Amino acid sequence: MYEETRNYLAQNEGKTIKITGKKSKVLWQHSSTYIKSHPYQSYFDLKDGYQIIIYTTEEITCKGMLEVKGKVIRIKSIKDEASKANDLVEYHIIVNSWKCS
């Protein structure tokens, strides 16, 4: 079900995209990183239910749906240092702008 969304993010790594979703109330387990220029992290549910982390310069205050525009980045975590085959890769967004819907 989420394969299409994940592929879309992977194909757009390093590019700026627009996506629509909402801040999540349920936090899944994700790898994360710290972006000095964008210190606020939000768990973000896309329309299809896929969840990513977005990084912003300030706290998002939208209560419902919002559109974010930003650069897709790849986050890589090694689950088992003995085997690179078990690396975990996720795609997050460094948000340049957002607006409440």
NUNUSE-712796 format. One record per residue (C-alpha): residue in three letters; x negated, y negated, z negated. Coordinates in steps of 0.5 Angstrom, whole numbers, plus 500, padded with zeros to 3 digits. Layout:
% NUNUSE-712796
AlaXYZ/...
END
This chain:
% NUNUSE-712796
Met500500500/Tyr494495498/Glu490497504/Glu492492509/Thr491486504/Arg484489501/Asn482490509/Tyr484483510/Leu480480505/Ala474484507/Gln474482514/Asn475475511/Glu469475507/Gly465468507/Lys471465510/Thr476460508/Ile483463508/Lys490461505/Ile494466501/Thr500465497/Gly502469490/Lys503467483/Lys499467476/Ser499474473/Lys502476466/Val499483467/Leu492483467/Trp489489471/Gln482491470/His477487474/Ser470486475/Ser469479475/Thr463473475/Tyr462466473/Ile462461478/Lys459455475/Ser463450479/His469453478/Pro469455471/Tyr477457470/Gln479464472/Ser486467474/Tyr489473475/Phe493472481/Asp498477484/Leu499477492/Lys506478495/Asp505485496/Gly503486489/Tyr496486490/Gln492483484/Ile485479485/Ile481474481/Ile481467483/Tyr476461481/Thr478454480/Thr475447478/Glu481446473/Glu487450470/Ile493452474/Thr499450471/Cys504452476/Lys509457473/Gly512460480/Met509461487/Leu503457489/Glu499457495/Val491457494/Lys486456500/Gly479458498/Lys473462500/Val473470500/Ile467473496/Arg465480494/Ile464482487/Lys460489487/Ser459493480/Ile455499479/Lys460504476/Asp454509475/Glu447507476/Ala445514478/Ser449514484/Lys450508489/Ala456512492/Asn460510486/Asp459502487/Leu466498486/Val467492490/Glu472487490/Tyr474481493/His476474490/Ile477467492/Ile473461490/Val479456491/Asn478449494/Ser485447493/Trp492449491/Lys499447491/Cys505449487/Ser511452492/
END
